[in-house]
Amino acid sequence: MRPLTKILVASIGVAFVAVHWSTVTFDPETLQGARVLVTGASTGIGEQMAYHYARFGAQLVITARREKVLQQVVEKCLSLGAQKALYIAGDMATESDPDKVVEFTLEKLGGLDYLVLNHIGPTPFSVWKGDIEHTRWLMKVNFFSYVQMAWKALPSLEQSKGSLVIVSSFVGKVAGPLTAPYTATKSALNGFFGSLQHELAMKNSNVSLSICTLGLIDTETAMEKIKGIVNNVPAAPASEAALNIIKTGATRQAELYYPYNTYIITLIKDWNPAVTNYLIRRTYNYNP
Ligand SMILES: NC(=O)c1ccc[n+]([C@@H]2O[C@H](COP(=O)([O-])OP(=O)(O)OC[C@H]3O[C@@H](n4cnc5c(N)ncnc54)[C@H](OP(=O)(O)O)[C@@H]3O)[C@@H](O)[C@H]2O)c1
């Protein structure tokens, strides 16, 4: 075996061990009564996270724009065992709603142990044709509101030795086609919160910060978007993705890669960008 291949194989082995190890020590009891805010929880991965937290007996606030759907999710959370489940409707594209949602949570739960930032605004899955307004809007929803909510919640998380959990994407690490504005927002999240991770560690903050890198997950929105365009990429189950995010936050891990192959592709991308780019483009059924 050539030295570079040896290094690659060894890295993959270490990656597997590291990623598996990160979930080993999860104790569900730690979430009993935990005060949790989950954004983008009316559907998809956020909704699944709400149900898991509910089963663990957490006190929950969920948010998204659609009030009626949030109401149904809250009812299900209560039936699953949540100690408390409340919702507040909010549009993360506005200046005031990110603060309003955190304030509501702090008031209703008397503090915060987990802030899970997960929402994303709808965006086309298509070639970028110069829509600057949409890109600006998406940055507000997917990036600026995360920064605003994190800042608002940090004092409370500091007090409770809490956790900030950022749901990001594989495309924030390795860019793919047809999602330029979305990719930009996820890269911005990785950059901003990667920097904040250093700062929290350097000042011995009580707050843990987890950045979660997800590959393709079988939510309705994602499946609808990629239909007929992305080939041969298996989608991982949303409920399992949600559980892995929760475990990552609860065990105060800095990173999650789910499914695990996202970590391997991220490693290979730096080792051999040309091959990775070729393989990525091959999965797209796109003829200009
Ligand atoms: N699914 C995947 O394949 C995949 C892959 C990688 C990363 N991820 C990441 O995983 C997270 C969840 O993805 P998902 O597939 O579960 O998304 P999703 O099903 O599209 O859900 C998005 C959530 O965000 C809310 N939302 C949309 N616009 C909003 C706004 N302006 N203000 C407030 N809330 C808003 C939606 O509810 P309302 O419409 O009611 O507002 C919904 O609850 C995202 O951060 C995404 O980037 C997903």
The ligand as an SDF file (V2000), in Angstrom:
LIG
                    3D

 48 52  0  0  0  0  0  0  0  0999 V2000
  -33.1700   17.3210    4.9000 N   0  0  0  0  0  0  0  0  0  0  0  0
  -31.9070   17.2610    4.4690 C   0  0  0  0  0  0  0  0  0  0  0  0
  -31.5700   16.5200    3.5300 O   0  0  0  0  0  0  0  0  0  0  0  0
  -30.8620   18.0840    5.1520 C   0  0  0  0  0  0  0  0  0  0  0  0
  -29.5250   17.9280    4.7490 C   0  0  0  0  0  0  0  0  0  0  0  0
  -28.5390   18.6800    5.3710 C   0  0  0  0  0  0  0  0  0  0  0  0
  -28.8650   19.5860    6.3680 C   0  0  0  0  0  0  0  0  0  0  0  0
  -30.1720   19.7200    6.7320 N   0  0  0  0  0  0  0  0  0  0  0  0
  -30.4750   20.7370    7.7500 C   0  0  0  0  0  0  0  0  0  0  0  0
  -31.3930   20.2280    8.6940 O   0  0  0  0  0  0  0  0  0  0  0  0
  -32.2330   21.2920    9.1540 C   0  0  0  0  0  0  0  0  0  0  0  0
  -33.6850   20.8850    9.0110 C   0  0  0  0  0  0  0  0  0  0  0  0
  -33.9330   20.5570    7.6480 O   0  0  0  0  0  0  0  0  0  0  0  0
  -35.3240   19.9340    7.1950 P   0  0  0  0  0  0  0  0  0  0  0  0
  -35.0950   19.1580    5.9650 O   0  0  0  0  0  0  0  0  0  0  0  0
  -35.9750   19.2900    8.3670 O   0  0  0  0  0  0  0  0  0  0  0  0
  -36.1230   21.2660    6.8160 O   0  0  0  0  0  0  0  0  0  0  0  0
  -37.6820   21.4530    6.5250 P   0  0  0  0  0  0  0  0  0  0  0  0
  -38.4030   20.1700    6.6130 O   0  0  0  0  0  0  0  0  0  0  0  0
  -37.7840   22.2750    5.2790 O   0  0  0  0  0  0  0  0  0  0  0  0
  -38.1540   22.3640    7.7590 O   0  0  0  0  0  0  0  0  0  0  0  0
  -37.7670   23.6960    7.8380 C   0  0  0  0  0  0  0  0  0  0  0  0
  -38.3670   24.3040    9.0890 C   0  0  0  0  0  0  0  0  0  0  0  0
  -38.0370   25.6960    9.1260 O   0  0  0  0  0  0  0  0  0  0  0  0
  -39.2470   26.4610    9.2800 C   0  0  0  0  0  0  0  0  0  0  0  0
  -39.1060   27.7410    8.5850 N   0  0  0  0  0  0  0  0  0  0  0  0
  -39.0580   27.9700    7.2410 C   0  0  0  0  0  0  0  0  0  0  0  0
  -38.9500   29.2940    6.9920 N   0  0  0  0  0  0  0  0  0  0  0  0
  -38.9350   29.9120    8.2010 C   0  0  0  0  0  0  0  0  0  0  0  0
  -38.8750   31.2760    8.6060 C   0  0  0  0  0  0  0  0  0  0  0  0
  -38.7980   32.2820    7.7190 N   0  0  0  0  0  0  0  0  0  0  0  0
  -38.9140   31.5590    9.9310 N   0  0  0  0  0  0  0  0  0  0  0  0
  -39.0170   30.5510   10.8500 C   0  0  0  0  0  0  0  0  0  0  0  0
  -39.0710   29.2450   10.5310 N   0  0  0  0  0  0  0  0  0  0  0  0
  -39.0320   28.9310    9.2160 C   0  0  0  0  0  0  0  0  0  0  0  0
  -40.3370   25.5790    8.6700 C   0  0  0  0  0  0  0  0  0  0  0  0
  -41.6100   25.8130    9.2280 O   0  0  0  0  0  0  0  0  0  0  0  0
  -42.6800   26.8820    8.7050 P   0  0  0  0  0  0  0  0  0  0  0  0
  -42.8440   26.6640    7.2440 O   0  0  0  0  0  0  0  0  0  0  0  0
  -43.8790   26.5500    9.5210 O   0  0  0  0  0  0  0  0  0  0  0  0
  -42.1040   28.2220    9.0430 O   0  0  0  0  0  0  0  0  0  0  0  0
  -39.8810   24.1980    9.1290 C   0  0  0  0  0  0  0  0  0  0  0  0
  -40.2990   23.9630   10.4450 O   0  0  0  0  0  0  0  0  0  0  0  0
  -31.8490   22.5270    8.3400 C   0  0  0  0  0  0  0  0  0  0  0  0
  -30.9570   23.3410    9.0550 O   0  0  0  0  0  0  0  0  0  0  0  0
  -31.1540   21.9410    7.1270 C   0  0  0  0  0  0  0  0  0  0  0  0
  -30.2160   22.8160    6.5400 O   0  0  0  0  0  0  0  0  0  0  0  0
  -31.1690   19.0160    6.1460 C   0  0  0  0  0  0  0  0  0  0  0  0
  1  2  1  0
  2  3  2  0
  2  4  1  0
  4  5  1  0
  4 48  2  0
  5  6  2  0
  6  7  1  0
  7  8  2  0
  8  9  1  0
  8 48  1  0
  9 10  1  0
  9 46  1  0
 10 11  1  0
 11 12  1  0
 11 44  1  0
 12 13  1  0
 13 14  1  0
 14 15  2  0
 14 16  1  0
 14 17  1  0
 17 18  1  0
 18 19  2  0
 18 20  1  0
 18 21  1  0
 21 22  1  0
 22 23  1  0
 23 24  1  0
 23 42  1  0
 24 25  1  0
 25 26  1  0
 25 36  1  0
 26 27  1  0
 26 35  1  0
 27 28  2  0
 28 29  1  0
 29 30  1  0
 29 35  2  0
 30 31  1  0
 30 32  2  0
 32 33  1  0
 33 34  2  0
 34 35  1  0
 36 37  1  0
 36 42  1  0
 37 38  1  0
 38 39  2  0
 38 40  1  0
 38 41  1  0
 42 43  1  0
 44 45  1  0
 44 46  1  0
 46 47  1  0
M  CHG  2   8   1  16  -1
M  END
$$$$
